[in-house]
Amino acid sequence: MRFSFHAARIIAIASLAAAALNPAQAADKVRIGFISTLSGPASALGVDIRDGFNLALKTSGNKIGGLPAEIIIGDDAQKPETGKQLADKFMKSDKVDFLTGIVFTNIMLAAGPAVFENKTFYISANSGPSQYAGEQCNPFFFNTTWQNDNLHEAMGKYLADKGFRNVVIIAPNYPGGKDALAGFKRLYTSKIADEVYVTLNQLDFAAELAQIRATKPDAVYFFLPGGMGINFIKQYAGAGLNKSIPLFTSGFSADEDTIKAVGEAMVGMSNSTHWAADLDNAQNQKFVAGFQKEYGRYPSLYAAQGYDAAMLIDAAVRDVKGRIEDKDALRAALRKADFKSLRGDFRFNVNQFPIQHYYLRVVEKTPAGAIHNRTVGIILKDHRDAYAGACRMK
């Protein structure tokens, strides 16, 4: 039978019409690039995010939205240039559909521009830069955790409400640390006795402790993630300062990894958080038990964040029935946030950062001798970050 050019052209036109009606076919699998700090003094943070993410995958049969999941993991070693290189590789060579996992804001800011230009969805399981919450908000950036300032705003409010009038505040000298202290000062209404910035990954705080002793504040607030916080608390207690000047922090520096490393010196320390192991909902209780069974340790807020990031991606892929090439539909599905967060009800603000409660926890020793956080109450209810008003989402 002869097959004419005219017939071939009709078939081609028909095929194009069908493609126009159904522009995105369901994918055969979902590729996720996971970039995190998995070595060095802050590695516990990245390891917990990774383990929480992997636990979520295990509970769904290693699938995302019903599709087989391929997770490609890279260690940024807490170096911005390495994080950017990994993001470029995962997008260009591995053709990932999503990126996630970055811990530190300076790494997120280094990787972000190329990610957004490539129109790859980044689901943040930790870093929440003020830039991406405000004027540089982007349709391809979703944060399932918090905006950098938020936990510090909560503790600033708490210390102001409790009548502390002369506080020293300390953080690392990098974008996340600057956001942290900006947040604290936003809701702390009294005197800042001293604002101290230390080198990122600094582990010896003898000079800062001498400075605190000389300043004689009525409290100290610090944000020092990973090994920094562990060493600071140990040295603070070793210098006897905890007996006269109470120490406050956020959940980043008073979570399970820090408690395990420091021990008794943590007891009585108040901290602010958006998640806690004792939040009373079925999903959270299942997660805490599952994490302990899988990894033999108590989960931190970082682990909970990794879990929720995976569950958001899972829900969105399921919602679009695997048609992840349809970027508009996928973004709409991500914005719906139709998943069971470990925090309970979950919703995004206009800038694709959470609107959520921030809690007060205190580190306590149980009758059995275990040391854990106990949730005391809510500091900020349905809190929105300070930058969303500057977001003009494209």
Buried (B, 14 or more C-beta within 10 A) or exposed (E): EEEEEEEEEEEEEEEEEEEEEEEBEBBEEBBBBBBBBBEBBBBBBBBBBBBBBBBBBEBBEEBBBBBEBBBBBBBBBBBBEBBBBBBBBBBEEBEBBBBBBBBBBBBBBBBBEBBBEBEBBBBBBBBBBBBBBBEBBBBBBBBBBBBBBBBBBBBBBBBBEEEBBBBBBBBBEBBBBBBBBBBBBBBBEBEBBBEBBBEBBBBEBEEBBEBBBEBEBBBBBBBBBBBBBBBBBBBBBEBEBBEEBBBBBBBBBBBBBBBBBBBEBBEEBBBBBBBBBEBEBEBBBEBBEBBEEBBEBBBBBBBBBBBBBBBBBBBBBBBBBBBBBBBEBBBEBBBBBBBBBBBBEBEBBBBBBBBBBBBBBBBBBEEEEEBBBEBBEEBBEEBBBBBBEEBEEE
